[in-house]
Each structure stands twice: as structure tokens, then as C-alpha cells.
Amino acid sequence: MTIIAERELRFTQQGKRGARKVVVRIHAPKPEENGNWSVDFDIHGPGDHKASRAVWGADSVQALVLALANIPLDLSLVAHEMGGTIKFLGSKDLGFTVMPPK
């Protein structure tokens, strides 16, 4: 699968010093047999944590937008389960926000 975007984040566990790397990789949208599209994304880190997921949309744009909307939710769960926070460039805003329609 072709990776079209990658972002490196930092995980800091409560009560511990130093941060660990978390990498998010987004794969190119791909057509499905039923006419819909899917986008896979992977989360590697912190440590040995690895997760992959797919989201689907009516077209490639919707699938990509839904992936961007789901990534911060998955990262939030990882941070919560591991008792810490994940940041991008020192901010809790991980930069995956999709602007809602006006």
C-alpha cells in the first residue's frame, strides 16, 4: 500500500520524564468492489504499540476525510490507555482537524 502522508508525534507518560515517538501513516485511498472507497491508517508507538485501521466513504475524498477525523480519536484512546498525552509540535492539537462545512 502506498503511504501518502506521515506525521510524527510525541507521547509523554504521566509521572515519567522524556517523550516517546508515535508515527501515524496514512495510505492512499483505494476503490472497493462495492463502489465505495477505503483509506487505511497505521499508528506505530509509543513503544511496541501498533494498530491499523480502515475507514470507508462514498468516494476517495470522503474516505480520506473520515480517516483524518478518526485518527485523533484513536490516538486519544492510546494516550488514555497508556496514561499520558500525545502532542504534535508541543501542542495537544494534533493537526488532523477537518474543518466542518459552513
RODORO-740425 format. One line per field, with one value per atom (N, C-alpha, C, O, CB): x, y, z; atom name. Coordinates in steps of 0.2 Angstrom, whole numbers, plus 5000, padded with zeros to 4 digits. Glycine has a CB too. Example, Ala and Ser with C-alpha at 12.3 -4.5 7.8 and 13.67 -1.06 7.14 Angstrom:
% RODORO-740425
u: c(5066 / 5062 / 5066 / 5071 / 5057 / 5064 / 5068 / 5064 / 5067 / 5070) .
v: c(4972 / 4978 / 4984 / 4983 / 4978 / 4989 / 4995 / 5000 / 5006 / 4997) .
w: c(5039 / 5039 / 5039 / 5042 / 5045 / 5035 / 5036 / 5039 / 5040 / 5029) .
atom: c(N / CA / C / O / CB / N / CA / C / O / CB) .
***
This chain:
% RODORO-740425
u: c(5004 / 5000 / 5004 / 5010 / 4995 / 5002 / 5006 / 5004 / 4999 / 5005 / 5010 / 5009 / 5009 / 5013 / 5014 / 5003 / 5003 / 5005 / 5006 / 4996 / 5005 / 5006 / 5009 / 5007 / 5000 / 5013 / 5015 / 5017 / 5019 / 5022 / 5015 / 5016 / 5019 / 5017 / 5009 / 5024 / 5027 / 5025 / 5025 / 5035 / 5023 / 5020 / 5024 / 5029 / 5013 / 5023 / 5027 / 5022 / 5017 / 5032 / 5023 / 5019 / 5023 / 5029 / 5018 / 5020 / 5023 / 5019 / 5013 / 5024 / 5021 / 5018 / 5018 / 5023 / 5021 / 5012 / 5012 / 5017 / 5017 / 5004 / 5020 / 5025 / 5032 / 5036 / 5022 / 5032 / 5039 / 5042 / 5038 / 5038 / 5049 / 5052 / 5053 / 5054 / 5059 / 5054 / 5055 / 5049 / 5044 / 5060 / 5050 / 5044 / 5046 / 5052 / 5042 / 5041 / 5042 / 5039 / 5033 / 5040 / 5041 / 5039 / 5033 / 5032 / 5044 / 5028 / 5022 / 5022 / 5022 / 5015 / 5021 / 5021 / 5014 / 5012 / 5027 / 5011 / 5004 / 5006 / 5009 / 4999 / 5004 / 5005 / 4998 / 4994 / 5009 / 4996 / 4990 / 4991 / 4996 / 4987 / 4988 / 4988 / 4984 / 4979 / 4987 / 4985 / 4981 / 4974 / 4974 / 4985 / 4969 / 4963 / 4963 / 4966 / 4957 / 4958 / 4958 / 4951 / 4947 / 4962 / 4949 / 4942 / 4940 / 4945 / 4941 / 4934 / 4932 / 4927 / 4925 / 4928 / 4926 / 4922 / 4915 / 4911 / 4922 / 4912 / 4905 / 4904 / 4899 / 4903 / 4910 / 4909 / 4911 / 4912 / 4902 / 4912 / 4915 / 4922 / 4925 / 4912 / 4925 / 4932 / 4934 / 4930 / 4935 / 4941 / 4943 / 4950 / 4954 / 4944 / 4952 / 4958 / 4961 / 4957 / 4958 / 4967 / 4970 / 4974 / 4977 / 4974 / 4975 / 4980 / 4983 / 4980 / 4977 / 4989 / 4993 / 4995 / 4997 / 4999 / 4995 / 4998 / 5004 / 5002 / 4993 / 5010 / 5016 / 5018 / 5021 / 5021 / 5018 / 5020 / 5015 / 5009 / 5025 / 5016 / 5023 / 5025 / 5021 / 5022 / 5031 / 5034 / 5032 / 5033 / 5032 / 5030 / 5028 / 5021 / 5019 / 5029 / 5017 / 5010 / 5010 / 5013 / 5007 / 5006 / 5004 / 4997 / 4994 / 5009 / 4994 / 4987 / 4986 / 4989 / 4982 / 4982 / 4980 / 4972 / 4969 / 4983 / 4970 / 4963 / 4961 / 4965 / 4959 / 4955 / 4952 / 4946 / 4942 / 4951 / 4944 / 4938 / 4936 / 4940 / 4939 / 4929 / 4926 / 4922 / 4919 / 4922 / 4921 / 4917 / 4914 / 4916 / 4922 / 4910 / 4906 / 4911 / 4910 / 4901 / 4916 / 4922 / 4928 / 4929 / 4920 / 4934 / 4940 / 4941 / 4945 / 4946 / 4938 / 4939 / 4935 / 4938 / 4935 / 4929 / 4926 / 4929 / 4930 / 4918 / 4932 / 4936 / 4942 / 4944 / 4938 / 4945 / 4951 / 4949 / 4953 / 4955 / 4944 / 4942 / 4940 / 4941 / 4935 / 4936 / 4934 / 4941 / 4941 / 4930 / 4946 / 4952 / 4955 / 4957 / 4957 / 4955 / 4958 / 4954 / 4957 / 4958 / 4948 / 4943 / 4944 / 4943 / 4936 / 4946 / 4946 / 4953 / 4954 / 4945 / 4958 / 4965 / 4966 / 4968 / 4970 / 4963 / 4964 / 4960 / 4962 / 4962 / 4954 / 4950 / 4954 / 4955 / 4944 / 4958 / 4962 / 4968 / 4969 / 4964 / 4971 / 4977 / 4975 / 4978 / 4980 / 4969 / 4966 / 4965 / 4967 / 4960 / 4963 / 4962 / 4968 / 4969 / 4958 / 4973 / 4980 / 4983 / 4986 / 4985 / 4983 / 4985 / 4982 / 4985 / 4984 / 4975 / 4971 / 4973 / 4975 / 4964 / 4974 / 4975 / 4982 / 4984 / 4975 / 4987 / 4994 / 4995 / 5001 / 4998 / 4990 / 4991 / 4996 / 5000 / 4994 / 4994 / 4999 / 4995 / 4989 / 5005 / 4999 / 4997 / 5001 / 5007 / 4997 / 4998 / 5001 / 5001 / 4995 / 4998 / 5006 / 5007 / 5010 / 5014 / 5010 / 5008 / 5012 / 5015 / 5011 / 5007 / 5021 / 5025 / 5023 / 5023 / 5023 / 5023 / 5022 / 5014 / 5013 / 5026 / 5010 / 5003 / 4998 / 5000 / 5001 / 4993 / 4988 / 4984 / 4981 / 4984 / 4984 / 4981 / 4985 / 4991 / 4980 / 4983 / 4987 / 4987 / 4991 / 4985 / 4983 / 4984 / 4980 / 4981 / 4990 / 4975 / 4971 / 4964 / 4960 / 4971 / 4963 / 4956 / 4954 / 4957 / 4956 / 4948 / 4945 / 4939 / 4935 / 4941 / 4940 / 4935 / 4928 / 4927 / 4937 / 4923 / 4916 / 4913 / 4916 / 4912 / 4909 / 4906 / 4902 / 4899 / 4901 / 4902 / 4899 / 4892 / 4888 / 4902) .
v: c(4994 / 5000 / 5006 / 5006 / 5000 / 5011 / 5017 / 5022 / 5024 / 5021 / 5024 / 5029 / 5036 / 5038 / 5029 / 5040 / 5047 / 5052 / 5058 / 5048 / 5050 / 5056 / 5052 / 5046 / 5060 / 5056 / 5053 / 5059 / 5064 / 5049 / 5058 / 5063 / 5059 / 5054 / 5066 / 5063 / 5060 / 5065 / 5071 / 5061 / 5061 / 5064 / 5062 / 5058 / 5062 / 5065 / 5063 / 5061 / 5065 / 5069 / 5056 / 5053 / 5054 / 5052 / 5046 / 5057 / 5058 / 5055 / 5056 / 5066 / 5050 / 5047 / 5050 / 5053 / 5039 / 5051 / 5054 / 5051 / 5045 / 5054 / 5056 / 5054 / 5052 / 5050 / 5049 / 5052 / 5050 / 5055 / 5059 / 5043 / 5055 / 5060 / 5058 / 5052 / 5062 / 5062 / 5061 / 5059 / 5057 / 5055 / 5059 / 5058 / 5052 / 5051 / 5064 / 5048 / 5043 / 5045 / 5048 / 5036 / 5042 / 5044 / 5039 / 5034 / 5042 / 5043 / 5040 / 5042 / 5048 / 5042 / 5037 / 5039 / 5037 / 5031 / 5035 / 5041 / 5040 / 5040 / 5044 / 5045 / 5034 / 5034 / 5033 / 5029 / 5028 / 5037 / 5037 / 5034 / 5036 / 5044 / 5029 / 5026 / 5029 / 5032 / 5018 / 5028 / 5031 / 5028 / 5022 / 5030 / 5032 / 5029 / 5024 / 5024 / 5035 / 5018 / 5013 / 5011 / 5011 / 5007 / 5010 / 5008 / 5001 / 4997 / 5008 / 5000 / 4994 / 4991 / 4994 / 4994 / 4984 / 4981 / 4983 / 4983 / 4973 / 4986 / 4988 / 4996 / 4998 / 4988 / 4999 / 5005 / 5011 / 5016 / 5007 / 5009 / 5013 / 5014 / 5010 / 5011 / 5018 / 5019 / 5018 / 5019 / 5026 / 5016 / 5015 / 5018 / 5019 / 5007 / 5020 / 5023 / 5019 / 5019 / 5031 / 5016 / 5013 / 5018 / 5022 / 5007 / 5017 / 5021 / 5017 / 5012 / 5028 / 5018 / 5015 / 5019 / 5025 / 5011 / 5017 / 5020 / 5016 / 5010 / 5022 / 5018 / 5015 / 5019 / 5024 / 5014 / 5015 / 5019 / 5021 / 5021 / 5024 / 5023 / 5023 / 5016 / 5011 / 5027 / 5015 / 5009 / 5003 / 5004 / 5006 / 4998 / 4992 / 4993 / 4988 / 4986 / 4998 / 4998 / 4999 / 5003 / 5004 / 4995 / 4996 / 4994 / 4990 / 4991 / 4998 / 4997 / 5000 / 5004 / 5001 / 4996 / 4998 / 4998 / 4994 / 4993 / 5002 / 5003 / 5005 / 5009 / 5007 / 5004 / 5006 / 5010 / 5008 / 5000 / 5015 / 5018 / 5019 / 5019 / 5026 / 5019 / 5019 / 5025 / 5028 / 5013 / 5027 / 5033 / 5031 / 5027 / 5039 / 5036 / 5035 / 5036 / 5034 / 5040 / 5041 / 5042 / 5043 / 5042 / 5048 / 5044 / 5044 / 5050 / 5049 / 5044 / 5055 / 5061 / 5060 / 5061 / 5068 / 5057 / 5056 / 5051 / 5052 / 5053 / 5046 / 5041 / 5044 / 5043 / 5035 / 5048 / 5052 / 5057 / 5057 / 5056 / 5060 / 5065 / 5061 / 5063 / 5069 / 5055 / 5051 / 5048 / 5047 / 5045 / 5046 / 5044 / 5050 / 5048 / 5042 / 5056 / 5061 / 5063 / 5065 / 5067 / 5062 / 5063 / 5057 / 5059 / 5063 / 5051 / 5046 / 5045 / 5042 / 5039 / 5047 / 5047 / 5050 / 5046 / 5050 / 5056 / 5059 / 5055 / 5055 / 5066 / 5052 / 5048 / 5042 / 5040 / 5046 / 5038 / 5033 / 5034 / 5031 / 5029 / 5040 / 5042 / 5044 / 5043 / 5048 / 5047 / 5049 / 5043 / 5043 / 5053 / 5037 / 5031 / 5028 / 5026 / 5026 / 5028 / 5026 / 5030 / 5027 / 5026 / 5036 / 5040 / 5039 / 5038 / 5048 / 5038 / 5037 / 5030 / 5029 / 5037 / 5025 / 5018 / 5018 / 5014 / 5013 / 5022 / 5021 / 5027 / 5027 / 5022 / 5031 / 5036 / 5041 / 5043 / 5032 / 5045 / 5050 / 5055 / 5054 / 5048 / 5059 / 5063 / 5063 / 5061 / 5071 / 5064 / 5064 / 5071 / 5074 / 5059 / 5074 / 5080 / 5081 / 5076 / 5085 / 5086 / 5087 / 5094 / 5099 / 5087 / 5095 / 5101 / 5105 / 5111 / 5106 / 5101 / 5103 / 5105 / 5108 / 5109 / 5104 / 5106 / 5100 / 5094 / 5110 / 5100 / 5095 / 5094 / 5089 / 5095 / 5100 / 5100 / 5096 / 5098 / 5107 / 5090 / 5085 / 5087 / 5083 / 5078 / 5092 / 5094 / 5090 / 5090 / 5095 / 5085 / 5081 / 5084 / 5081 / 5074 / 5090 / 5093 / 5094 / 5097 / 5099 / 5092 / 5093 / 5099 / 5098 / 5087 / 5104 / 5110 / 5107 / 5105 / 5116 / 5109 / 5107 / 5112 / 5117 / 5108 / 5109 / 5114 / 5120 / 5119 / 5110 / 5125 / 5131 / 5131 / 5136 / 5138) .
w: c(5000 / 5000 / 5000 / 5003 / 5006 / 4996 / 4996 / 5001 / 5003 / 4989 / 5005 / 5010 / 5007 / 5003 / 5016 / 5008 / 5006 / 5011 / 5009 / 5003 / 5017 / 5022 / 5028 / 5030 / 5024 / 5032 / 5038 / 5043 / 5041 / 5037 / 5049 / 5055 / 5061 / 5063 / 5056 / 5064 / 5070 / 5075 / 5075 / 5069 / 5081 / 5087 / 5093 / 5092 / 5088 / 5098 / 5104 / 5110 / 5111 / 5107 / 5113 / 5119 / 5125 / 5126 / 5118 / 5130 / 5137 / 5142 / 5142 / 5139 / 5146 / 5151 / 5157 / 5159 / 5152 / 5161 / 5167 / 5172 / 5173 / 5170 / 5175 / 5180 / 5178 / 5182 / 5184 / 5171 / 5168 / 5164 / 5161 / 5164 / 5164 / 5160 / 5153 / 5152 / 5164 / 5148 / 5142 / 5138 / 5141 / 5141 / 5131 / 5127 / 5122 / 5120 / 5123 / 5120 / 5115 / 5109 / 5109 / 5118 / 5103 / 5097 / 5095 / 5097 / 5091 / 5092 / 5089 / 5082 / 5080 / 5093 / 5077 / 5070 / 5067 / 5068 / 5066 / 5063 / 5060 / 5053 / 5050 / 5062 / 5049 / 5042 / 5039 / 5041 / 5040 / 5034 / 5030 / 5023 / 5020 / 5030 / 5021 / 5015 / 5010 / 5011 / 5015 / 5003 / 4998 / 4998 / 4999 / 4991 / 4996 / 4995 / 4990 / 4985 / 4994 / 4991 / 4986 / 4985 / 4990 / 4988 / 4979 / 4977 / 4980 / 4980 / 4970 / 4982 / 4984 / 4979 / 4975 / 4991 / 4979 / 4974 / 4974 / 4969 / 4976 / 4980 / 4981 / 4978 / 4979 / 4988 / 4976 / 4973 / 4978 / 4976 / 4971 / 4984 / 4989 / 4989 / 4985 / 4997 / 4994 / 4994 / 5001 / 5006 / 4991 / 5002 / 5009 / 5010 / 5005 / 5011 / 5016 / 5017 / 5024 / 5029 / 5019 / 5023 / 5029 / 5032 / 5029 / 5027 / 5039 / 5043 / 5048 / 5051 / 5046 / 5050 / 5055 / 5060 / 5059 / 5052 / 5066 / 5072 / 5075 / 5077 / 5077 / 5075 / 5077 / 5083 / 5083 / 5072 / 5089 / 5095 / 5099 / 5097 / 5094 / 5105 / 5108 / 5110 / 5111 / 5115 / 5110 / 5112 / 5107 / 5100 / 5118 / 5109 / 5105 / 5102 / 5098 / 5108 / 5104 / 5102 / 5094 / 5091 / 5105 / 5091 / 5084 / 5082 / 5085 / 5080 / 5078 / 5076 / 5069 / 5067 / 5081 / 5066 / 5059 / 5058 / 5062 / 5054 / 5054 / 5054 / 5047 / 5044 / 5059 / 5045 / 5038 / 5039 / 5044 / 5033 / 5036 / 5036 / 5028 / 5024 / 5039 / 5028 / 5021 / 5020 / 5024 / 5020 / 5013 / 5011 / 5004 / 5001 / 5011 / 5003 / 4996 / 4990 / 4985 / 4996 / 4992 / 4987 / 4990 / 4996 / 4982 / 4986 / 4989 / 4994 / 4999 / 4984 / 4993 / 4997 / 5004 / 5009 / 4994 / 5003 / 5010 / 5014 / 5020 / 5008 / 5011 / 5015 / 5018 / 5024 / 5010 / 5014 / 5017 / 5023 / 5028 / 5012 / 5022 / 5027 / 5033 / 5039 / 5025 / 5033 / 5038 / 5042 / 5048 / 5036 / 5038 / 5041 / 5045 / 5051 / 5036 / 5043 / 5046 / 5053 / 5058 / 5042 / 5052 / 5058 / 5064 / 5069 / 5056 / 5061 / 5066 / 5069 / 5075 / 5062 / 5066 / 5069 / 5076 / 5080 / 5064 / 5077 / 5083 / 5089 / 5095 / 5083 / 5087 / 5091 / 5094 / 5100 / 5088 / 5089 / 5090 / 5095 / 5099 / 5084 / 5093 / 5097 / 5104 / 5109 / 5094 / 5105 / 5111 / 5116 / 5122 / 5111 / 5113 / 5116 / 5118 / 5124 / 5112 / 5114 / 5115 / 5121 / 5126 / 5109 / 5121 / 5126 / 5133 / 5138 / 5125 / 5133 / 5139 / 5142 / 5148 / 5137 / 5138 / 5140 / 5143 / 5147 / 5134 / 5140 / 5142 / 5148 / 5150 / 5137 / 5150 / 5155 / 5153 / 5157 / 5161 / 5148 / 5146 / 5141 / 5140 / 5143 / 5137 / 5132 / 5126 / 5126 / 5135 / 5120 / 5114 / 5111 / 5111 / 5109 / 5109 / 5106 / 5099 / 5098 / 5111 / 5096 / 5089 / 5090 / 5091 / 5083 / 5089 / 5090 / 5096 / 5097 / 5084 / 5102 / 5108 / 5110 / 5115 / 5109 / 5105 / 5106 / 5106 / 5103 / 5100 / 5110 / 5111 / 5104 / 5103 / 5117 / 5100 / 5094 / 5089 / 5087 / 5091 / 5087 / 5083 / 5076 / 5072 / 5084 / 5074 / 5067 / 5062 / 5056 / 5065 / 5064 / 5060 / 5059 / 5056 / 5062 / 5062 / 5062 / 5055 / 5051 / 5066 / 5054 / 5047 / 5049 / 5053 / 5044 / 5045 / 5046 / 5044 / 5038 / 5042 / 5048 / 5046 / 5041 / 5040 / 5053 / 5037 / 5032 / 5035 / 5041 / 5028 / 5032 / 5034 / 5032 / 5033 / 5032) .
atom: c(N / CA / C / O / CB / N / CA / C / O / CB / N / CA / C / O / CB / N / CA / C / O / CB / N / CA / C / O / CB / N / CA / C / O / CB / N / CA / C / O / CB / N / CA / C / O / CB / N / CA / C / O / CB / N / CA / C / O / CB / N / CA / C / O / CB / N / CA / C / O / CB / N / CA / C / O / CB / N / CA / C / O / CB / N / CA / C / O / CB / N / CA / C / O / CB / N / CA / C / O / CB / N / CA / C / O / CB / N / CA / C / O / CB / N / CA / C / O / CB / N / CA / C / O / CB / N / CA / C / O / CB / N / CA / C / O / CB / N / CA / C / O / CB / N / CA / C / O / CB / N / CA / C / O / CB / N / CA / C / O / CB / N / CA / C / O / CB / N / CA / C / O / CB / N / CA / C / O / CB / N / CA / C / O / CB / N / CA / C / O / CB / N / CA / C / O / CB / N / CA / C / O / CB / N / CA / C / O / CB / N / CA / C / O / CB / N / CA / C / O / CB / N / CA / C / O / CB / N / CA / C / O / CB / N / CA / C / O / CB / N / CA / C / O / CB / N / CA / C / O / CB / N / CA / C / O / CB / N / CA / C / O / CB / N / CA / C / O / CB / N / CA / C / O / CB / N / CA / C / O / CB / N / CA / C / O / CB / N / CA / C / O / CB / N / CA / C / O / CB / N / CA / C / O / CB / N / CA / C / O / CB / N / CA / C / O / CB / N / CA / C / O / CB / N / CA / C / O / CB / N / CA / C / O / CB / N / CA / C / O / CB / N / CA / C / O / CB / N / CA / C / O / CB / N / CA / C / O / CB / N / CA / C / O / CB / N / CA / C / O / CB / N / CA / C / O / CB / N / CA / C / O / CB / N / CA / C / O / CB / N / CA / C / O / CB / N / CA / C / O / CB / N / CA / C / O / CB / N / CA / C / O / CB / N / CA / C / O / CB / N / CA / C / O / CB / N / CA / C / O / CB / N / CA / C / O / CB / N / CA / C / O / CB / N / CA / C / O / CB / N / CA / C / O / CB / N / CA / C / O / CB / N / CA / C / O / CB / N / CA / C / O / CB / N / CA / C / O / CB / N / CA / C / O / CB / N / CA / C / O / CB / N / CA / C / O / CB / N / CA / C / O / CB / N / CA / C / O / CB / N / CA / C / O / CB / N / CA / C / O / CB / N / CA / C / O / CB / N / CA / C / O / CB / N / CA / C / O / CB / N / CA / C / O / CB / N / CA / C / O / CB / N / CA / C / O / CB / N / CA / C / O / CB / N / CA / C / O / CB / N / CA / C / O / CB / N / CA / C / O / CB / N / CA / C / O / CB / N / CA / C / O / CB / N / CA / C / O / CB / N / CA / C / O / CB / N / CA / C / O / CB) .
***
